[in-house]
Amino acid sequence: MSLLWEAVIFFLLAAWTAVLTYFTFKAYQILQYKSSDTSGLRHWSLVRFNPFSDTGGEQSFVIALLNDSGDGLIITSLHGRGVARFYTKKVTKGLADQELSTEEKAALAQALKS
């Protein structure tokens, strides 16, 4: 193989190594940013229950979704015969903006601990 081709192959390999190094570094930066981001809803809890005496199977539920600062929301779903209702409540610094049911309090407490 001629010296020119060896130089071209060496240059292409060096360029490819530089490109891979660059993208590896960028991926590392993205992962570092995501791990330091506290705005994501990282803490959650699910509580299932029966709100009515004539239903079973614990089809109703409460989900608490919070970020690292304790901000987020609580979603409550009540399932009865032929009806399903959904409610949301805002949470700021671990405190809800409205009165919470027993199940909602349990879900919030579990999410704050997770």
N, C-alpha and C positions, 0 to 999 in steps of 0.2 A: 504494500500500500504506500502511496506516495506521502511525502511529508505534508503536503497541502491538505490531503484528506484527513490525516491524523489531527492536524490543527483545527479543521472544521468540526470534526467529531468532538474533540476536546472542548471547543468553544460551545457547541450545542449542549454537551453534558453539563458544563459549568453554568450556562444560562438556565437549563432545566432545574438544576440544584438551587439556583437563586430564586426561581419562581416558586418552587416547593417550599423553600424556607420562608419566603414572604407570606404565602398563604397559611402556612402552619402558624406563624407568628400572629397573623390576623385572627385565625380561629381561636388561638389562645387568648387574645385580647377580648374577643366576644364572650368567651366563657367566663373570663374574669369579671367582665361587666355584668353579665347575667347573675353571677353568684353574689355580687355586691348590691344588686338592685333590690330594694326593700318595698317596692310598690306592688309587686305581684302578690296574688292571693295564694300564699303558701300554706296557711293554716286552715284546716277545714274539719268539720265534724258532721256526721249524719246520725240522726235519731229517728227511729221508726216507732210508730205508736198507733193505737186505735182510739180515735176521739169519740166515737159513738158506740153505744152498747150493742147495736144491731149489726155491726160490721166486724169482720175479723181479718186476719192476715197481715195486720200492721201495714196497710197500704198508704197510710198518711205518713208524712215525714217532715223533718226540719233539717235544713242544711245551713250551716254557718260557714261563711267564707271570709277570711281575714288576711290582711298583710302583716308584716312584722311590727307595724305600729299599732295594731289592733283595730284598724279601720277596715270596713267591708260591709257585708250585708248578711241578713238572715232570710232565707226563703222557706216559707211554710206552705205545705200542700195538704189540704184536708180532703179526704175522699170519703164520700158517703154513697148511699144507694142512688145511682143515677146522677150524681153531681160531684164535681171536683172543683175546689177553689184554691187559688194561689194567692199568697200574701208576701210582701217583702217589708223588711224593716232595716233601716240604716244603722250601722254601728260605727261610732267614732271613739277611738282610744279605749275600746273594750266596753263602751256603754251604748246601749240602744237608745234611739230617739223616741221610742214608744214603750209602753208596758209589755213585758214578755210573759208568755205562758210558761208553765213548768218545763215543758219539752224544749222550748226555745232557750230558756235559761241553761238547761243541761247541755244543749248543743253549743251555746256560746262558751260555757265554761270549758268544755272539752276542746274546742278550737283554740282557745287562749292557751291551754296547756300543751297543745301539739307543736 
